[in-house]
Amino acid sequence: MANTASPKLQIESIITDILGTIEREREREIIARRYGLFDRKETLEQIGELLGITRERVRQLEKAVMARLKAMADAGQLPHIQETQTVLLDAIHAMGKAARVSDLSAQLTAENSRIDQARISFLAALSPKVAVVDENDHFYHAVGVAEAHDEKTIKDLAAKAIEAIKKIGEPTTIDKVAEHVKLDDPRHAAALARTSKHLATLNGRWGLVKWPTVNPKNIRDKIYVILQEAGKHMHFNEIADSIKDSDFKRKDVTTQAIHNELIKDKRFVLIGRGIYALKEWGYEKGTVADIITEVLRKKGEPMHRDEIVKEVLKSRHVKETTILLNLQGKQQFKRVAKATYALAE
């Protein structure tokens, strides 16, 4: 999600002032390092080794300090927390009552760096009216409006969105997902869906992350999505340009690489010079001569060349002269009357 809003939080000074309420330097160090407020996040073991205390003691001190900070925040005694919470809630509401921390940081910080995201996460954890979903194998690090739902409800609703999409069985609009989950606001449904690592969206459609149509992971999948979205055959140069103009995460692929993958993948059929279509549209692999052979075999009797051309053009994007040259120049076809051909079997 692009950072279209100007920064609304003087985030470093807010963090510095909050840490300033922690009297002991060792405890300040633990919180700053555990949350990655000035550098990368560190483990309990790393901090314990640095400070000369056990891993368990670091955990105890972290828990105690955060409990004190949250109590101060509840009582309105933590510097900037009320104004900060208001900014956070306004942004989360605007994003659909829930948001990934990375998306929220993109709205509220200048650079949306890893440290910016860590600071937003820390401030959210201290804000009484913000619900926090910790990152794990199933969820991104996310936040929500506590008044609307707590951590468990966010997870439950996201799970319902997953089940709805599984039931629909194909990429679908967020409106249909919202309808299945019984949510009035599709933006709310989209916000909840974005918290799940099992869902993905592309070109306005939502699906399971394992579906290449919404989460293409390699060049072949991206080609498939481009052709499917276009709904028509395309030259490989057009496909390359479309990938470069797309919303795909990685778009730095060469035209040659795209052409190579088109040749290898059975989902794509060459139907003209450099022009490809999807096999699922009813196209079959083969040369123009192969297609002529199939047309004559299906007919079961000689055909006028104009009729043959018409039938071949249904499955091949080639010039009429190419078809006629094949009819006249290949041994498997014979002229049996004026402008009329049959198989030479």
Buried (B, 14 or more C-beta within 10 A) or exposed (E): BEBEEEBBBEBBEBBBBBBEBBEEEBBBBBBBBBBBBBEEBBEBEBBBBEBEBEBEBBBEBBEEBBEBBBEBBEEEEBBBBEEBBEBBBEBBBEBBBBBBBBBBBBBBBEEBEBBBBBBBBBBBBBBBBBBBBEBEEBBBBBBBBBEBBBBEBBBEBBBBBBEBBEEBEEBBBBEBBBBBBEBEEBBBBBBBBBBBEBBBBBEEBBBBBEBBBBBBEEBBBBBBBBBBEBEEBBBBEBBBBBBEEBEBEEEEBEBEEBBBBBEEBEBBBBBBEBBBBBBEBEBEEBEBBBBBBBBBEEBEEBBEBEBBBBBBBEBBBBEEEBBBEBBEEBEBBBBEEEEBBBBEE
